[in-house]
Amino acid sequence: MSTNNFSPAQVNAFHQDGYIVIKNFCSKEEIDRLYGTAIEDNAMRNNALDLNDQSGKKTKLSLWFTPGNDVFGYLTRSEKIIKRVAQLLESDAPVCHFHSKLMQKEPKVGGAWEWHQDYGYWYKNHLCFLTNCLV
């Protein structure tokens, strides 16, 4: 993507649907680096939780609350992320990273992330308000 902003149509789609898909947001080199880190990094592997979905299929989940000095941390703090999130929130208030999840599913097995919404800790840390919460 050559611009640092979403188009008005993309912002409207986000507000209408709650998400947008941005093709080529990261370069192939960035994706290769992220993938390599997810697969090969011992810290990622050693800190992953093993979860079972309702059908018994296994999923690995890594969670973190502070962006590190690695490719994932750099991406979440990058200008291209911060500017675009602020644009979607339509706010001049500072944007910050709060929580990341990396899902690792076993090849050819599948598995589901049985997601739940938990706003409580966002409110406690003054990071989420009904008027500007990006979910």
Secondary structure, DSSP 8 states (H G I E B T S, - for coil): --SSS--HHHHHHHHHHS----TTSS-HHHHHHHHHHHHH-HHHHHT-EEEE-TTS-EEEEEEESS--SSHHHHHHTSHHHHHHHHHHHT--S------EEEEEE-TTT----------HHHHHTT---TTT---
